[in-house]
């Protein structure tokens, strides 16, 4: 008779505890994570954790999650954890091991996009079992946070901030652009409504607020300046990832896609009501969209406009 799925999941976690991949105090994957990794219903994953809890293999810790119970004697457990926990799994793992996981995840996201980055795909790339990744990160959310920090740390802010607010904001914008340019998936990670609690992103927030500290702006205006600068960079950079997805979905380059739309575009522009646009197209001729040039074209006017708000008396 086949072993039911919940029992297979429980057995796999027990094996990982037995061979040391999961140790007392380590967090075990959540119900939702188990359901995703094993392709089972949430109820099945919950049943597996309930079985392990009944057997004393794991224990629920407030504000932490489900962790491996403390071993006491051969094959025996107590109902308590060792307390070996903290902010995630990082404190228990060699820095090199965790960094290897994060860098491999960045490489996968760079190649295929963030949507294609799964714990299973990452484990395959690293040559390890999927569940063993949870010794290094608690799940994909934490992994993405670490990826963003790693990428931005590759483009560090200078040790000393320029004296003027304008130079400081320009420095921040250019470094963020370089990071987004190299890793297009980053533009879709965070939103204005749900900002990512990234230490590296917060360094830019600190940098901007320090630059604006002695200006005439009130707190709301400072936040608006910060949001506008970030949105300018992120909004342009988002097009890199959108184009990657479109190319993957259609098999066409942007030039090939535009060529396929040319006849329809001409028909629309030459129809009544589009005279100004048709004249503009005739004047424009060939146009090569270059986001790097567009970034340069837009950054100076943005800063010029902010200068009128910041430097001129109200």
Phi, psi and omega per residue, in radians:
X1 nan 2.378 -3.096
X2 -1.171 2.493 3.069
X3 -1.264 2.270 3.140
X4 -1.102 2.665 -3.071
X5 -0.978 -0.716 -3.098
X6 -1.097 -0.620 3.134
X7 -1.234 -0.606 3.101
X8 -1.149 -0.706 3.118
X9 -1.110 -0.812 3.135
X10 -1.074 -0.722 3.131
X11 -1.112 -0.671 3.122
X12 -1.123 -0.734 3.122
X13 -1.139 -0.690 3.099
X14 -1.076 -0.718 3.132
X15 -1.113 -0.663 -3.140
X16 -1.202 -0.566 3.052
X17 -1.228 -0.734 -3.098
X18 -1.119 -0.661 -3.097
X19 -1.642 0.105 3.018
X20 1.582 0.003 3.116
X21 -1.246 -0.507 2.971
X22 -2.077 2.282 -3.066
X23 -2.102 2.844 3.122
X24 -0.898 2.279 -3.116
X25 1.624 -0.279 3.099
X26 -1.241 2.482 3.037
X27 -1.278 2.424 3.008
X28 -1.674 2.756 -3.114
X29 -1.008 2.579 3.136
X30 -1.238 2.954 3.089
X31 -0.995 -0.810 -3.118
X32 -1.122 -0.695 -3.131
X33 -1.186 -0.724 3.091
X34 -1.074 -0.725 3.134
X35 -1.070 -0.700 3.121
X36 -1.201 -0.817 -3.040
X37 -1.218 -0.561 -3.114
X38 -1.752 -0.036 3.130
X39 0.993 0.881 3.120
X40 -2.222 2.976 3.104
X41 -1.237 2.722 3.105
X42 -1.012 -0.654 -3.134
X43 -1.104 -0.632 3.118
X44 -1.171 -0.774 3.114
X45 -1.116 -0.709 3.122
X46 -1.112 -0.640 3.127
X47 -1.139 -0.644 3.114
X48 -1.112 -0.792 3.128
X49 -1.171 -0.636 3.103
X50 -1.101 -0.704 3.109
X51 -1.091 -0.779 3.130
X52 -1.104 -0.663 3.113
X53 -1.164 -0.714 3.120
X54 -1.083 -0.602 -3.135
X55 -1.475 -0.036 3.115
X56 1.365 0.256 -3.120
X57 -1.377 -0.624 3.141
X58 -2.255 2.881 3.115
X59 -2.546 2.509 3.107
X60 -1.467 2.220 3.115
X61 -1.926 2.228 3.129
X62 -0.976 2.352 3.095
X63 1.125 0.117 3.119
X64 -2.068 -0.871 -3.069
X65 2.154 -2.859 3.125
X66 -1.526 2.205 -3.094
X67 -2.189 2.834 3.080
X68 -1.218 2.301 3.137
X69 -1.246 2.752 -3.106
X70 -1.236 2.327 3.081
X71 -1.335 2.479 3.046
X72 -2.535 1.783 -3.077
X73 1.473 2.958 -3.073
X74 -1.092 2.017 3.035
X75 1.230 0.147 -3.103
X76 -1.907 2.676 3.125
X77 -2.281 2.758 2.977
X78 -1.823 3.065 3.108
X79 -1.536 0.253 -3.119
X80 -2.105 2.614 3.032
X81 -1.578 2.957 -3.125
X82 -1.375 -0.181 -3.060
X83 1.379 0.141 3.118
X84 -1.422 1.347 3.132
X85 -2.556 3.032 -3.137
X86 -3.133 -2.481 3.126
X87 -1.437 1.599 3.135
X88 1.313 -2.886 -3.078
X89 -1.644 -0.015 -2.970
X90 -1.090 -0.625 -3.057
X91 -1.179 -0.273 -3.088
X92 -1.816 -0.073 -3.046
X93 -1.973 2.491 3.033
X94 -1.005 2.397 -3.096
X95 -0.968 -0.672 -3.113
X96 -1.114 -0.657 -3.122
X97 -1.168 -0.802 3.141
X98 -1.172 -0.721 3.121
X99 -1.061 -0.651 3.122
X100 -1.107 -0.709 3.103
X101 -1.088 -0.823 -3.088
X102 -1.136 -0.769 -3.115
X103 -1.144 -0.657 3.087
X104 -1.127 -0.667 3.107
X105 -1.129 -0.718 3.102
X106 -1.061 -0.754 -3.137
X107 -1.097 -0.711 3.111
X108 -1.137 -0.777 -3.140
X109 -1.143 -0.665 3.097
X110 -1.066 -0.680 -3.057
X111 -1.391 -0.730 -2.962
X112 -2.131 -0.084 -3.090
X113 1.641 2.764 -3.067
X114 -1.197 -0.549 -3.130
X115 -1.096 -0.514 -3.120
X116 -1.518 -0.094 3.116
X117 -1.431 1.869 3.067
X118 -2.062 2.794 3.114
X119 -1.092 -0.600 3.127
X120 -1.171 -0.776 3.122
X121 -1.115 -0.676 3.128
X122 -1.145 -0.752 3.119
X123 -1.080 -0.714 3.116
X124 -1.082 -0.713 -3.132
X125 -1.125 -0.627 -3.103
X126 -1.528 -0.138 -3.127
X127 1.235 0.675 -3.124
X128 -2.374 2.889 3.108
X129 -1.256 2.554 -3.090
X130 -0.977 -0.817 -3.034
X131 -1.170 -0.404 -3.127
X132 -1.238 -0.295 3.082
X133 -1.083 -0.443 -3.068
X134 -1.326 -0.011 2.935
X135 -1.351 -0.322 -3.079
X136 -1.880 -0.639 3.129
X137 -2.420 2.651 -3.098
X138 -1.392 -0.306 -3.141
X139 2.951 -3.029 -3.060
X140 -1.162 -0.588 -3.135
X141 -1.063 -0.812 3.118
X142 -1.173 -0.656 3.132
X143 -1.047 -0.804 -3.136
X144 -1.090 -0.706 3.102
X145 -1.033 -0.772 3.125
X146 -1.171 -0.601 3.111
X147 -1.122 -0.786 3.123
X148 -1.076 -0.787 3.123
X149 -1.053 -0.748 -3.117
X150 -1.116 -0.752 -3.116
X151 -1.147 -0.793 -3.137
X152 -1.195 -0.554 3.075
X153 -1.148 -0.382 3.059
X154 -1.299 -0.231 3.116
X155 -2.225 1.179 -2.974
X156 -1.267 2.597 2.984
X157 -1.172 2.639 3.127
X158 -1.090 2.773 3.114
X159 -1.144 -0.527 3.114
X160 -2.115 2.357 3.129
X161 -1.423 2.421 3.067
X162 -1.020 2.701 -3.066
X163 -1.179 -0.665 -3.078
X164 -1.536 2.564 3.136
X165 -1.107 -0.651 -3.077
X166 -1.115 -0.824 3.132
X167 -1.093 -0.647 3.141
X168 -1.154 -0.790 3.141
X169 -1.156 -0.663 3.106
X170 -1.120 -0.706 3.114
X171 -1.061 -0.806 3.127
X172 -1.061 -0.796 -3.121
X173 -1.081 -0.753 -3.100
X174 -1.183 -0.675 3.126
X175 -1.206 -0.698 3.084
X176 -1.133 -0.710 3.108
X177 -1.048 -0.749 3.129
X178 -1.065 -0.677 3.138
X179 -1.198 -0.807 3.119
X180 -1.134 -0.650 -3.129
X181 -1.086 -0.704 -3.113
X182 -1.387 -0.435 -3.065
X183 -2.380 1.373 -2.997
X184 -1.020 -0.479 -3.133
X185 -1.044 -0.397 -3.085
X186 -1.090 -0.506 -3.064
X187 -1.147 -0.355 -3.130
X188 -1.751 0.124 -3.029
X189 -1.402 -0.678 -3.033
X190 -2.257 2.777 3.129
X191 -2.293 2.942 3.123
X192 -1.160 -0.609 -3.128
X193 -1.322 -0.500 -3.102
X194 -2.289 1.253 -3.093
X195 -1.103 2.517 -3.124
X196 -1.370 2.286 3.128
X197 -1.366 1.082 -3.090
X198 -1.633 2.236 3.109
X199 -1.063 -0.666 -3.113
X200 -1.214 -0.702 3.077
X201 -1.153 -0.654 3.127
X202 -1.166 -0.425 3.032
X203 -1.089 -0.659 3.092
X204 -1.205 -0.641 3.078
X205 -1.094 -0.771 3.108
X206 -1.081 -0.730 -3.137
X207 -1.061 -0.826 -3.118
X208 -1.166 -0.787 -3.113
X209 -1.154 -0.594 3.058
X210 -1.136 -0.688 3.139
X211 -1.173 -0.565 -3.088
X212 -1.635 -0.040 -2.991
X213 -0.994 -0.687 -3.047
X214 -1.730 0.222 3.108
X215 -1.497 3.041 -3.113
X216 -1.388 -0.059 -3.063
X217 -1.251 2.505 3.002
X218 -1.458 3.109 -3.027
X219 -1.070 -0.703 -3.131
X220 -1.132 -0.761 3.130
X221 -1.118 -0.676 3.098
X222 -1.082 -0.755 3.106
X223 -1.102 -0.702 3.114
X224 -1.085 -0.707 3.090
X225 -1.073 -0.804 -3.141
X226 -1.051 -0.785 -3.126
X227 -1.142 -0.750 -3.135
X228 -1.090 -0.748 3.138
X229 -1.110 -0.813 -3.140
X230 -1.090 -0.757 -3.089
X231 -1.162 -0.614 3.094
X232 -1.047 -0.818 -3.123
X233 -1.196 -0.897 -3.077
X234 -1.119 -0.717 -3.094
X235 -1.079 -0.743 3.079
X236 -1.192 -0.770 -3.074
X237 -1.130 -0.489 -3.127
X238 -1.024 -0.443 -3.116
X239 -1.213 -0.448 3.081
X240 -1.097 -0.813 -3.116
X241 -1.245 -0.657 3.102
X242 -1.073 -0.692 3.113
X243 -1.195 -0.660 3.099
X244 -1.068 -0.757 3.134
X245 -1.134 -0.742 -3.128
X246 -1.110 -0.719 3.134
X247 -1.138 -0.712 3.124
X248 -1.139 -0.634 -3.086
X249 -1.343 -0.632 -3.030
X250 -1.815 -0.386 -3.056
X251 1.349 0.127 -3.109
X252 -1.914 2.483 2.977
X253 -1.301 2.927 3.126
X254 -1.099 -0.638 3.109
X255 -1.129 -0.736 3.127
X256 -1.136 -0.690 3.133
X257 -1.143 -0.753 3.140
X258 -1.102 -0.672 3.119
X259 -1.090 -0.680 3.129
X260 -1.177 -0.444 -3.123
X261 -1.640 -0.070 -2.971
X262 -1.057 -0.793 -3.092
X263 -1.110 -0.761 3.135
X264 -1.161 -0.718 3.137
X265 -1.063 -0.720 3.135
X266 -1.145 -0.720 -3.132
X267 -1.094 -0.721 3.135
X268 -1.172 -0.822 -3.060
X269 -1.157 -0.454 -3.123
X270 -1.583 -0.048 3.103
X271 -1.390 2.832 -3.115
X272 -1.025 2.447 3.094
X273 1.752 -0.066 -3.099
X274 -2.190 0.550 -3.049
X275 -1.083 -0.756 -3.106
X276 -1.162 -0.677 -3.134
X277 -1.209 -0.671 3.114
X278 -1.111 -0.733 3.109
X279 -1.118 -0.688 3.118
X280 -1.085 -0.773 3.135
X281 -1.070 -0.674 3.105
X282 -1.124 -0.651 3.119
X283 -1.274 -0.613 -3.064
X284 -1.187 -0.783 -3.077
X285 1.193 -2.472 3.136
X286 -1.299 2.333 3.133
X287 -2.292 2.207 3.130
X288 -1.876 1.920 3.131
X289 -1.259 2.085 3.126
X290 -2.222 1.874 -3.061
X291 -1.173 -0.505 3.083
X292 -1.136 -0.747 3.098
X293 -1.171 -0.645 3.128
X294 -1.155 -0.647 3.060
X295 -1.048 -0.816 3.123
X296 -1.120 -0.699 -3.120
X297 -1.107 -0.619 -3.049
X298 -1.598 -0.468 -3.028
X299 -1.124 -0.793 -3.090
X300 -1.121 -0.856 3.097
X301 -1.046 -0.601 3.098
X302 -1.084 -0.824 3.136
X303 -1.177 -0.610 3.081
X304 -1.080 -0.760 3.128
X305 -1.139 -0.684 3.093
X306 -1.143 -0.587 3.137
X307 -1.069 -0.615 3.131
X308 -1.181 -0.493 3.097
X309 -1.422 -0.593 -2.993
X310 -1.590 -0.755 -2.970
X311 -1.629 -0.465 -3.065
X312 -1.549 2.448 3.132
X313 -1.045 2.537 -3.137
X314 -1.287 nan nan
